[in-house]
Amino acid sequence: MISTETQKVSYICNQLSPDQWRTQKKDHQQKISDLVDEYLEKRSHQKKDPVLDFLFEYYAFRPSYLKRWSPGLGTLLIDGASHDWPFDEMATADGDSFLDINYFDEDRISSVKWILNVLEQSLNRKPSFGCFGMHEWAMVYKADRVRHDYLSLRMDKDELAEFVESRPLVCTHYDAFRFFTDEAKPQNKFELNREKFADMEQPGCLHTNMDLYKWAFKMYPWISSNTIRKTFELALETRVMDMKASPYDLRDFGLAPIKIETDEGRQEYMEKQRTIFDKAQPIRKQLIKEYNNLLNTISD
């Protein structure tokens, strides 16, 4: 625990009064509850959800962690010592609280640099909007068993294969490409692998923008919960669109399909994809700002 004034203020650039940080904490928890509590109740009864299951199983950040509020690095919480914080990284000095950089594991510095490079490259790269969501179709192309086997498909197997073969596969995101069937992978325009991950990321990609959530919570609690929540809200909206454009029939879940097998559907997809891109860019910039702050603080 830090106890000297000099250490306390060395990297503090902001402060919140008790009313401010308590209000922010309460607002954050309420907003997350509004998004996930109904889902958690359904999940307790073993009910599936093709959107939120993905966000909590693929990304593996617990809803209980998502609800926890952190001010992020560099913020002093006046009278913060009066609160029982749910993570060890919070230090106290003179009755106030702040995240103690001495708790940051230096073994994670390489991860900070790698993720920051991914974020900065994808920020500055020209977006591409020509994939039309074909990645989900490539994941079930000529498959004996589909990934989401509790869902039915909108086409039979032969019709689906014919459609995939009629469209170009131009996926740029390795973590989507790696789930392509063996028959679909050779049809992709780009040869993707883990080593090329950062070089291929581009900000028009739905999965690249969903991954902002992953890059945010990877450095919790150093990244502010306000930013983590924004990335989660974006990921939720993006996953809804992703699944609507998929080959799965999700009408029982209230998700009408975006029929990318039609000209009208592809136009709708591209318009929504551009909207996601526009929303993602300021969030990406904020995340880059917080990552730079973390890296610079570690380096001092």
C-alpha positions in Angstrom: 0.0 0.0 0.0 1.3 3.4 -0.9 1.4 6.0 1.9 3.4 9.0 0.6 1.9 12.0 -1.1 4.7 12.1 -3.7 4.1 8.6 -4.9 0.3 9.2 -4.8 0.3 12.1 -7.2 3.2 11.0 -9.6 0.8 9.7 -12.3 -2.6 11.1 -11.1 -4.1 13.4 -13.8 -7.7 13.4 -12.6 -9.8 13.2 -9.5 -13.4 12.5 -8.5 -15.3 13.7 -5.5 -17.1 11.0 -3.4 -20.4 12.0 -5.1 -18.9 11.8 -8.5 -17.3 8.4 -8.2 -20.2 6.9 -6.4 -22.6 8.2 -9.1 -20.3 6.8 -11.9 -20.1 3.5 -10.1 -23.8 3.2 -9.6 -24.6 4.3 -13.2 -22.2 1.8 -14.6 -23.6 -1.1 -12.7 -27.2 -0.1 -13.6 -26.4 0.2 -17.3 -24.7 -3.3 -17.3 -27.6 -4.7 -15.3 -30.0 -3.4 -17.9 -28.1 -5.2 -20.6 -27.4 -8.6 -19.0 -29.7 -9.3 -16.0 -32.5 -10.7 -18.1 -30.0 -12.9 -20.0 -28.5 -14.1 -16.7 -31.9 -15.1 -15.5 -32.6 -17.1 -18.7 -29.2 -18.7 -18.5 -29.9 -19.9 -15.0 -32.7 -21.9 -16.6 -30.3 -23.3 -19.3 -31.8 -21.1 -22.0 -29.5 -20.3 -25.0 -28.8 -16.9 -26.5 -26.8 -16.7 -29.7 -25.7 -13.2 -29.0 -24.8 -12.9 -25.3 -23.6 -16.5 -25.1 -21.0 -15.6 -27.6 -20.0 -12.4 -25.7 -19.5 -14.2 -22.4 -18.2 -17.6 -23.6 -16.0 -16.7 -26.5 -14.6 -13.5 -24.7 -14.6 -15.2 -21.3 -15.1 -12.0 -19.2 -17.6 -12.8 -16.5 -20.8 -10.6 -16.1 -19.9 -10.1 -12.5 -16.5 -8.6 -13.6 -18.2 -6.5 -16.2 -20.4 -5.0 -13.5 -17.5 -4.0 -11.3 -16.5 -0.4 -11.7 -13.0 0.9 -12.0 -12.0 4.5 -12.6 -9.0 3.4 -14.7 -5.4 4.4 -14.2 -4.6 7.9 -13.2 -7.8 8.9 -11.3 -7.8 9.7 -7.7 -11.0 8.9 -5.8 -11.4 11.3 -2.9 -12.4 9.5 0.3 -12.1 6.2 -1.7 -10.7 4.4 1.4 -14.3 4.4 2.7 -15.2 1.8 0.1 -14.4 -1.9 -0.1 -12.9 -2.2 -3.6 -13.2 -5.6 -5.3 -9.7 -5.8 -6.7 -6.3 -5.7 -5.0 -4.8 -3.1 -7.3 -6.5 -0.2 -5.5 -4.1 1.6 -3.1 -4.9 4.2 -0.4 -3.1 7.3 0.7 -4.5 10.0 3.0 -7.9 8.4 2.8 -8.1 8.6 -1.0 -7.8 5.7 -3.4 -6.2 5.1 -6.8 -4.9 2.2 -8.9 -1.3 1.4 -7.8 0.9 0.9 -10.9 3.2 -1.2 -8.7 0.6 -3.9 -8.8 0.9 -4.2 -12.6 2.6 -7.4 -13.6 5.6 -6.5 -15.8 5.2 -9.8 -17.6 2.2 -8.2 -19.3 4.1 -5.3 -20.8 4.7 -7.2 -24.0 0.9 -7.8 -24.3 0.3 -4.1 -23.8 2.6 -3.3 -26.6 1.2 -5.9 -28.9 -2.4 -4.9 -28.3 -1.6 -1.2 -28.7 0.1 -2.0 -32.0 -3.1 -3.9 -33.2 -5.3 -0.9 -32.1 -3.1 1.7 -33.8 -2.8 -0.2 -37.0 -6.5 -0.8 -37.3 -7.2 2.8 -36.5 -5.2 4.1 -39.3 -5.9 1.5 -41.9 -8.5 2.1 -44.6 -11.8 0.2 -43.8 -13.1 -2.4 -46.1 -16.9 -3.0 -46.4 -17.0 -5.8 -49.0 -17.2 -9.0 -47.0 -21.0 -9.0 -46.5 -20.7 -11.2 -43.5 -19.7 -14.3 -45.4 -17.5 -15.5 -42.6 -20.4 -17.1 -40.7 -21.4 -18.9 -43.9 -17.8 -20.2 -44.4 -17.9 -21.7 -40.9 -20.8 -24.0 -41.9 -19.8 -24.6 -45.6 -20.0 -28.4 -46.3 -19.9 -29.0 -42.6 -21.2 -32.3 -41.2 -21.9 -30.6 -38.0 -22.5 -26.8 -37.5 -21.0 -24.9 -34.6 -24.3 -23.7 -33.1 -26.0 -27.1 -33.4 -29.1 -25.9 -31.4 -29.9 -23.6 -34.3 -31.4 -24.4 -37.6 -30.2 -23.0 -40.9 -32.1 -20.8 -43.4 -31.0 -23.0 -46.3 -30.5 -26.7 -46.9 -26.9 -27.9 -47.1 -26.6 -27.9 -50.9 -28.3 -24.5 -51.4 -26.0 -23.0 -48.8 -22.9 -24.5 -50.4 -24.0 -23.2 -53.8 -24.4 -19.7 -52.3 -21.0 -19.7 -50.7 -19.4 -20.8 -53.9 -21.1 -17.9 -55.7 -19.6 -15.2 -53.5 -16.0 -14.1 -52.9 -14.6 -14.8 -49.4 -12.5 -11.8 -48.4 -12.2 -12.2 -44.6 -9.3 -10.3 -43.0 -9.8 -11.4 -39.4 -7.8 -14.4 -38.4 -10.0 -15.3 -35.4 -13.0 -15.6 -37.7 -11.0 -17.3 -40.5 -9.7 -20.0 -38.2 -13.3 -21.3 -37.7 -13.8 -21.7 -41.5 -14.3 -25.3 -42.6 -11.4 -26.9 -44.3 -13.3 -26.7 -47.6 -13.8 -23.0 -47.2 -10.4 -21.8 -46.1 -8.7 -22.2 -49.5 -11.5 -20.0 -51.1 -10.5 -17.0 -48.9 -8.7 -14.2 -50.8 -6.2 -13.7 -48.0 -4.0 -16.3 -46.4 -4.4 -15.6 -42.7 -2.4 -16.8 -39.7 -1.6 -15.7 -36.2 1.7 -14.0 -37.2 -0.2 -11.8 -39.7 -2.9 -10.8 -37.3 -2.0 -7.2 -36.7 -1.0 -6.6 -40.3 -4.5 -7.7 -41.6 -6.8 -6.1 -39.0 -8.9 -3.3 -40.6 -11.6 -1.2 -38.9 -14.5 -2.1 -41.2 -14.4 -5.7 -39.9 -17.2 -6.6 -37.5 -15.0 -8.9 -35.5 -12.2 -6.4 -35.3 -14.7 -4.0 -33.8 -16.2 -6.6 -31.4 -12.6 -7.3 -30.3 -12.3 -3.8 -28.9 -14.2 -5.3 -25.9 -11.5 -8.0 -25.6 -8.7 -5.5 -25.7 -10.4 -3.3 -23.1 -11.1 -6.0 -20.5 -7.7 -7.7 -21.0 -6.2 -4.8 -19.0 -8.9 -4.5 -16.4 -8.9 -2.6 -14.0 -6.3 -0.4 -15.6 -8.6 0.4 -18.4 -11.6 2.4 -17.1 -15.0 0.6 -16.8 -16.5 3.5 -18.7 -14.5 2.4 -21.7 -15.0 -1.3 -21.1 -18.8 -0.7 -21.0 -18.7 1.2 -24.3 -16.8 -1.6 -26.0 -19.3 -4.1 -24.6 -22.3 -2.1 -25.9 -20.6 -1.9 -29.3 -19.8 -5.6 -29.3 -23.5 -6.4 -28.4 -24.8 -4.3 -31.2 -22.3 -5.8 -33.6 -22.9 -9.4 -32.6 -26.7 -8.8 -33.2 -25.9 -7.7 -36.7 -23.4 -10.5 -37.2 -26.0 -13.1 -36.3 -28.7 -11.5 -38.4 -26.5 -11.8 -41.5 -25.6 -15.4 -40.7 -27.1 -18.5 -42.3 -28.9 -19.3 -39.0 -32.7 -18.9 -38.6 -32.9 -16.7 -35.5 -36.5 -15.5 -35.8 -37.4 -17.4 -32.6 -34.9 -15.1 -30.9 -36.5 -12.0 -32.3 -33.7 -11.5 -34.9 -35.0 -11.1 -38.4 -32.4 -12.0 -41.0 -30.3 -9.7 -43.1 -30.6 -11.7 -46.3 -27.1 -11.2 -47.7 -28.0 -13.7 -50.5 -30.0 -10.8 -52.0 -28.9 -7.4 -53.4 -31.1 -5.6 -50.9 -29.7 -7.6 -48.0 -26.1 -6.9 -49.0 -26.9 -3.2 -49.3 -28.5 -3.3 -45.8 -25.4 -5.1 -44.4 -23.0 -2.6 -45.8 -24.9 0.4 -44.4 -25.0 -1.2 -41.0 -21.4 -2.1 -41.2 -20.5 1.5 -41.9 -22.5 2.6 -38.9 -20.6 0.2 -36.7 -17.3 1.5 -38.1 -18.4 5.1 -37.3 -19.3 4.2 -33.7 -16.1 2.1 -33.2 -13.5 4.7 -34.2 -13.9 7.1 -31.3 -14.0 4.1 -28.9 -10.8 2.8 -30.5 -9.2 6.2 -30.0 -10.1 6.3 -26.4 -8.8 2.8 -25.8 -5.5 3.7 -27.5 -5.3 6.8 -25.3 -5.7 4.6 -22.1 -3.2 2.0 -23.4 -0.7 4.7 -24.1 -1.2 6.1 -20.6 -0.7 2.7 -19.1 2.5 2.0 -21.2 3.9 5.5 -20.4 3.2 5.1 -16.7 4.9 1.7 -16.6 7.9 3.1 -18.4 8.4 6.1 -16.0 
